[in-house]
Amino acid sequence: FSTATRSVDGLTMEVTAPSMTQLTWTGTATEASIRAMRDFGAEARQEFGPDAVLLGLVDARAATGFDRGARTQMSELGRDKPWDRMAFVGVRFEVKVLIELVLRALELLKVEVAEVAFVDTIDEAEAWLLRSQPEMQTSAA
């Protein structure tokens, strides 16, 4: 698994370092791509173990949104919580709002969700993901 790179409907997923995954999202996320993301995260969690802090860097600079099927899969992805921390790079406002709404809804349902940041560059994402004190994190604007 650890060397596998997968692509489904504009979403490319790969492991880039121990406990670090990178996802590159182009175009509109589909039900199949979000389901593949869930499966990839679950396999990464299994590969690195339940005690590992699994990090996800999502390069979403070319992402345009979610189709209807993807929106329903988003809540399942959040509920599964394969990643502990996720940094989204270059997310459009509409996409950010939808992600935040899903996370807030899950929190209201008392579901533990991943820490999430929205940043402008890959370097900012990597720096945020690799910080050693997660309790000091806040979502960036």
N, C-alpha and C positions, 0 to 999 in steps of 0.2 A: 504493500500500500504506500509506504512513505515516499516512493519515487514516482508514483502515478500522477499524471496530469490528465484531467478530464475536461471535456467541453460539452455543454448542452445548451442549445438555444441562446447563444451569445454570452454564456457564463463559463469562464475557464477557471478551474480550481486546481491548485497545486500546493504541496508542502514545500516551503522555502527554507526552513530551519527547524530544529527540534521544537515541537509545540507551536510552530508558527505556520499559518496557512495564508496564501494569497489568492484572492478571487478577483478576476477581472470581468466586469459586467459591461456589456455593450448592448445598446438597444433596449427593447422592452422585455422585462423579466416575464417568464411564462410559468404556468403551473409545473411543467416538467423541469424547468431550470431551478425553481425553488425546491422542488422535491429532491432533485439531484444534490442541491446544496445541503439539505437536511441529511441525506445519506452520507455525503462526504464528511460532514461534521461529525456524525455518529461514528464513522469508521476512524476518523482522526482521534476522537475521544478514546475509542477502544485501543488504538495503536499506542497512544501516549500514556494511557492509564487514567483512572478516575481522579487521581490526586494532582495530575499535571494541570498547569494553568494554560489553557488552549487559547491562542491569540489568532485573530482573523483580521487581515488587512484587505479591505474591499476597495479596489480601484474602480470607482463609479463615474469617472469623468465622462464616459461615453454612454452612460445609462440614460434612458429616456422615460422610464416609468414601469408600471406593473400592469399586466392584463388582469382580467377578473379572476381567473384561476390562480394566478400568483398571489393576489391579495388574500385569498382564503388560505393558501399555504403558508403565508407569512406568520399567522398566529400560531400555526403548528410548529414552525421553525422556532419561534420565540419560546413556546412552551417546552420544547425539547432541550433548549439551551446547551447545544454542543460546545459553543465558544464561551469563554469567560469574559473576554474583552474583544470588542470589535471597533476598528477605526475605519470610517468611510471617507474616501478621498474624493473631493470634487462633486459631491452630490447636489443635484438640482433641488431647489426649494421644495417643489411638490413631492419629490421622492423622500426628502428628509422629513417632511410633515407626516407622510404616511408611516414611515418607520417609527417616528416618535409616538404617533397615535396607537400603533400596535403595541409598543412597549408599555405605554401608560395603561392601556386596557388590561394587559397581562398583569401589571403591578396591582391594579385595582382588584383583580381576581386572586391576589396573593401568590402569583407565580413569580419565582425568582428569575430575573432576566439578566442578560449579559450587560456589562458596562459598555456604553457606546459613546464614541466621540465622532464629530464631523469636522474634518480638517481640509486644508487646501492642497497639501503636497504629500507625496510618499514619505519624505523625510520626517514631516510632522507626525504622520501616522505611526511610523516606526518608533519615534521617540516616545510618543504617548503609550504605545503598546508595551514598551520595554521598561517603563517606569517601575520602580521597585515597591512603591507604596500605593496599592490600589485604592485604599480608603481616601486618598487625597485627590482622586480623579473627579472631574466634572465634565459634562458634555460641552464641547466647544461650539461656538455659534456657527 
